[in-house]
Amino acid sequence: MTAESPILLAHPTAVATPEGDPSPGVAWHYGDPLGEQRSATTRAAIVDRSDRAVIELSGPERLTWLHTISSQHLTHLADRRSAENLSLDGNGRIEDHFVLTDIDETTWIDTEASRGQSLADFLTKMVFWAKVTPTARPDMAVLTLLGPDALTGPIAEIIALPSDAMPYQAGDLPELRHDDEPLGFWRVMPGIGEHGATPVVDLVVPEPDLREWWRLLTDAGAAPAGMWAYEALRVNALRPRLHLDTDERTIPHEVDWIGGPDEGGAVHLDKGCYRGQETVARVANLGRPPRRLVLLHLDGSSAYRPITGVAVTAGGRTVGRVGTVIDHFENGPIALALVKRNVPVDAELVVGDADSPDTSATARIDADLYTSDDQVPPGRAAVDRLRGRG
């Protein structure tokens, strides 16, 4: 389901992602992981993300059909636009997160390597009589440009990116070969890094063109950067990743995946029925999610480094789980975590085994990215007014 990159891993300084990493077969770094992060925030960097699984949807009913089985509003999605989307189970828990782009009467989907085949199988199973054909496309690969120079100058000219391109806008890439192969496309994604200040431009290209696009863009000034750089900036922007920062109980509200295509979300609150919609609507209108996603700053002096899934405790009580753990070039060791909603921003937290100093570290929540949600949900407020409490 995925297009691996032995060509790009042949780079003399490339170090592959560690065994068991959720991004297999791509570079973890090119010898200077912290410097690569700095390049991504100050000029331009290029990241090989060809571990992503790509699926093609063809047919005249592709968007209306996908609208009925997923969480995003797609019936009016314009040509050359992208959106994030979720597939939920019957209880509203997240099964899949994917990015889609509709361009030239084809919808392209890309998702995590580990979920590519499962998502393709689910989509195929759900076709029934709709005029749509899902097709796994391991011959297509994703490259990602990061940094301010990705939007301007020689790099933007090479990929034919207009100067006024906005997030979730997409367009055709220039032709590299004169044959019947697809040309590929660019799309602008929401920024990552501190306050989302680092621009992100994805390229979805034919796998045979991977080396040529890499050469063209690095010759134009894009510095090679590994997944370490991408992940550090993603975590610093409080952007979750499926099955790292979510677990089998996660609902969309907990990881702030609520919103339409123009809001950077993956769940539109003003659309009709789909699997899991009852939970989404109930939480949005009557309650609050049980957990929230937070950015943790870990004790850099501790020799212990937590891994995904270890417990977060406060006062000896388990209050959450750790997601992605990464070293950031300015903030040191940081992590995303799902913690109970009532955990205060100034709580003294421990990650790992709180009873063992050798297998635990202290942590604090980043207050700048912590949003209080003391507002009463609209449905609850209406009920209170009817009962004379509002």
N, C-alpha and C positions, 0 to 999 in steps of 0.2 A: 504493500500500500504506500510505501514511502520511497522517495528517491534519495539514496545515500550518496555521499560525496567523496569517493576515494580520490577523485581528481583534486578537490580543494584540500583534502587532508594531506595530500602529497606536498603541500607548501612546506619548505624546510624548517619553519619554526612552529608548525601547527601541533598542538597537543589535543588529542581527542577527548571528548567528554568522558567522565569516569564510567566504569562499568555500572549498569543499573540506572544511569541517568535517564530522565524522561525525554531527553533529546539525543537519541543514539545516532552515531555515525557522522557527527559534525564536530567542528573544532570547539574546544572549551576555551582555549586562548592561543595566542601566537607568541608567547614568551614574555609578555608584559601586560598581565591582566588588568592591573590598576591604571597603567598608562593608556590602555585601550579604552577604558571607561572615560578617561579625561578627554581623549580625542573625540569620543562620541558626543560629549557635551559642548566642546569648543569649536569643532570644525565638522568633519564628516567621518563616519566609520561604516564599514560594510560587514554584515554578519550573515554567515551561511546558516539558514534555517530550513534546509532541504529535508530535515527529518519530518516536517509537516506532511500529513496525508492530504492529498488533493482529490476532490470528487467533482465531476462535471454533471450538471443537470441540464438536459436539453428537452425541448418540447414547449408548445404554446401555453400550457397550464402550469409551468414550473413554479411560478411565484404564488399564484393563488392556491396551488396544492401545498406548497411549503408553509404558507400562511396558516393553513388549517391544522398542521401537525406540530408547530413550533411556537415559541413564545413571542416572536417579533412580528410587527405589523409590516406586511410585505406587498399587499395588493396594489399599492400605489408607488412602490419603489421605482425610481426613475432609472433609465439606462445610464450606465457609468456611475453607479452609486454602490456603496458597500454598507454593510450593517453587521452587527454582532447578534448572535442568536443562541438560544438554548433549546435542548430537548429535555423535558422533565418527565419524571415518572408520575404515576397516578396520585401520589401524595405531594406533588410539587417539589420534589427533590431533584437536584441537578444530575442528569446523566451525561449530557454532552454540551460543550461550548464550542461554537465554530464561528468563523468569519465567512461571510458570503459577499460576492461581487457579481452584479448582473451587468453584462457587457455584450453587445452585439448578439442579443437573443440567446445568450447562454448564461447560466448561473454557475459560478465557480465557488466551491466550498473548500476551505482548508481547516484542519483540526489537528489535535494531538496525534502523534505517531501511534500511541497505544490504543486510540479510539477510532482510527481510520476505518478498519475493516468492519467493526461493530456498527459504526454510523452508516457506512455504505449498505450493510445488510439490512439495517432498520429502515432506511429510506426505500430500498427496493421492496421490502415487505409491505410498505405502506402505500405503494402506488395504486393498487386496485385498478380502477378504470380511468384514472387520470392520464392525460396526455403529457407524460413526462418520463424521461429515461435517466436514472442515475447510473453513472459510470465511474468506477475507480480510475484515477489517472496517475499512476506511479511515474509516468514520463514527464510530469510537471513538477517544478521545484520552486521553493520560496527563498528569496534573498531579501535582506532588510537593510535599508540605509538609515543611519541615525545621525543626528546633528544638524546644526543650522545650515551648513554648506550643502546639505542634501536638497534644500529647497531653492537654491540659487546657483548661479555661475555655471561652470562647465558640467557639473554632475547633472543639474536640472536640464541642461540643454541636451545631454546625451540621451536621457530617458524621455525627452519631450514633455517635461512637466511644466505646466503654465505657472506664471508668477503668482496667480491668485488662487492656486489650488487649496482647497479646504479639507479638513478631516472627512473621511468616507467618500471623497471624490475619487474617481478612477478614470483611466484612459489607456489607449493602446500604446504599447511600446513600439519603437521603430523596428523595421524589418531587418533581421540579420542575415537571413538566407532566403533564396528565391525557390521555394518549393511549397508543398502543401502542408507543412508543419504549422501549428499555431504560433502566433507571434508573441504571445504573452501580454501582460498588462501591468501597469503600476496602479497603486492605490495609496492614498494618504491616510494614516491612522492617527488616533489621538496621541499626543505627546506623552513621553515617560520621563523619568528623572525627577528632580526636585520641582514641585509645582507643575509637573507636566511640561517643562520648558524645553525638553529635547525632542525635536521633530522626528517622526517615524514615517518612512516611505517603504512599503513592501513592493517587491517585484515578483510576479508569478510568471515563470519562464519555462520553456521546454528544457528538459534536462540536458539534451545535447548542447544547448547554448549557455549552460551554466559557466563554463570556463571563460567563454568570450565576454559575457557580461561582467564577470569578476575582473578580467583584465582591463576592459574599457573603463570601469569605474575606479579601480585602483590607480590606473594611469592618470585619471582625472583628479586624483587627490584623496580618494576615500581610503582610510587606513583600515587594514584587516583587523577585525575584532571578533572575539569568540563569544559563545553563549554566556560566558561569565559576565561580560560587559552588559549584554542585553538584559540578563536576569537581575543584575544589581540595579540597573536603572528602572526596571519594571517594579521591583520590590519597593524602591525608594518613592515610587509614585502611587503606592498602595493599589496596584493592579493585580488581581488574583490570577492564578493559573489552575486550570482544572486538575484535580486529583493530587495537587500539591497543597494548595490553599483551600481546597474543598475536601469534604469527606462524604461518606454515604448518607449523611443526614442534612447536608447543606441545602438551604433554600435560597433563591436569588436575592432576597432582601438582606441576607447576612453578609453578602460580599459586594453589595452595591451594584448589582447587575440590572437594576431597574431603570428603564428609560427607552425611548424610541431611537431610531437611527440617527437623529440629529442631536441626541443627548448623550451619546456615548454608552448607552445601555444595551441590554440584550432582551429585555422584557417590556413590552408595550402594555400599559395598563388600560388602554381604551380599545380593546379588540375582543372578538368573540371567543367562543369556547375552544379550548385546546387541552390536551392532557396536562393535568396539574394546575389548571387555571383557577380552580376553586380555592386552593391554598394561597395562591398569589393574591387573589382578590380579598380573601379574608384577612390576611396579614396587613395588606395595604389599607383597608378600610376600618378594621376593628381592633387590630392589635399591633404588636411589635415583634420582630423576630427574636428568638431566644439568644442569639449570639451576634457579635459584630466582628468585622475584620479590622485589625489594628496593626500598626507598624511598631515592632519592638526594637529597641537599642539594647544589644547584649553587652555584658561585661567583657570588654576587650582584654582584661588582664587574666581572665580565667583560661586555663588550658583546655577546658571542656568546650566542645562545639556540638550543640544539639543537632539532631537530624529530624526530618519531617515526621510528624506524628507523635513526638514526645509530648508529655503533659506540661501544661502551664499551671502553676499553683500560686495561691495567695493565702497566707496565713495557714499553710498546711492543707488547704482544701483545693482540689482540682477545679480549675475554672476555665480550661480551654486546651487547645492543641496547637503545636507549632506547625507552620507550613514551610514555605521556602526559607532557607537559611543561606546567607551569602555575605561576602566581604565587599564593602563599598569603598571606593577610593577616598572619600572624604569622611564618611560616617562610621567606618570600621565595620564590625560584624553587626548585621541587622537581620531581621526575620519578619515575615508576616505570621499572624496568629489569629485564630478564631477564639474569642473569649466570650464568656457570658456577658450579656448586655449590662448587667448591673455592676460590673467591675469598674471602679472609678479610674480616671485617667492618671491619678497619682498613686495607684496601688503599688505596693512592693511585691514584685513578681519573681518567681523562680521557674526556670525551665529545666526539665530533666528530673532526676530523683532528688527531691528536696532533702531527703535524709542522708545524702552522700555528697560531700563537697567535691569529690573527684568526678562525679557524673551529674553535676548541676552547675548552673550559672545564674546570676541575678539578671534581671531585665527591667526595663521601664518602657511605658507606652509613649510614643511620640505625640505630644500634646497638640502640635500644629496640624496633625492629620486626624485628630479625634474630634468628631462632631457630636455634640449633645443632641439627643432626640427627645426632648421633653415636650414636644408638641403633641396634642391629642389627635389621633388619627381621625380623618373626616367622618367616617361612619360612626365611630364611638362618640364624637362630638354631637352628631345628629341624634343618637340615642339619648345622650345626656340631656339635650334640649327637650326632647319629648317627655322625659321623666322629670323635667323641672330642675335639672342640676346644672344646666349650661347658662 
